[in-house]
């Protein structure tokens, strides 16, 4: 796979070639996504729910994210890799935000970092960009703000909040972001933002009028059962296949079918006879 850069993604936008974006949290999944030709991998703070079973993304820490992001980079050296800035990794101070963003670049080899928010994070975005770290914006349903949003709800469905999203998108671009992710936003609003933007705009539940599509890989593969957002399309049911394989293993062991002779390391007859002699 040819290395994907921000230039690659900009060219795709200009040529109206759809961009593909998935999450990954480990080495083997990253390997498979690169083999499949996925353009962008996000090591998202959604790891808290999909991998660690938290009820939200809020307990996720930088140290947790760094180890998983480094593993993903090893598995997918040529994709455009984004490290997600977890809750309270960029809200406390600009200095701390730069330091944490820098960890992704130095320790994981990321191509960019992602943070949530609009007008309220402009100073942080400018500072991180000034520190020569590419920034990806995230508007709409921003999981780190679920307490203020009143839960996992679509955003921009009325004129005033839609206008706020459009204004936030423009402000983030002016602040220097290189990509924008729109989550759970009406297609009409996403279309306006995409047409006005000079940078690629990717949607996750934002309709067909954006420059590319994003999904959480566990949703796509049917491996996350807690809830399924409306915007998810399930392309496989790997979860059920895994459970079946595990049950088959259990049954095989209980019935004495595993292991068979073909799974064992044989001992030469003469060595067995020698061992028996030594035991006597």
Secondary structure, DSSP 8 states (H G I E B T S, - for coil): -----HHHHHHHHHHT--EEEEE--SHHHHHHHHHTT-SEEEE-TTHHHHTS--SSSTT--HHHHHHHHHHHHHH-TTSEEEEE--TTSSSS-HHHHHHHHHHHHHHH--SEEE---SGGGHHHHHHHHHTT--EEEEEES-GGGHHHHTSS--B--SHHHHHHHHHHHHHHHHHT-SEEEEESB-HHHHHHHHHH-SSEEEEESS-SSSSEEEE-HHHHTT---S---TT------HHHHHHHHHHHHHHHHHTT-SS-GGGS----HHHHHHHHHHH-
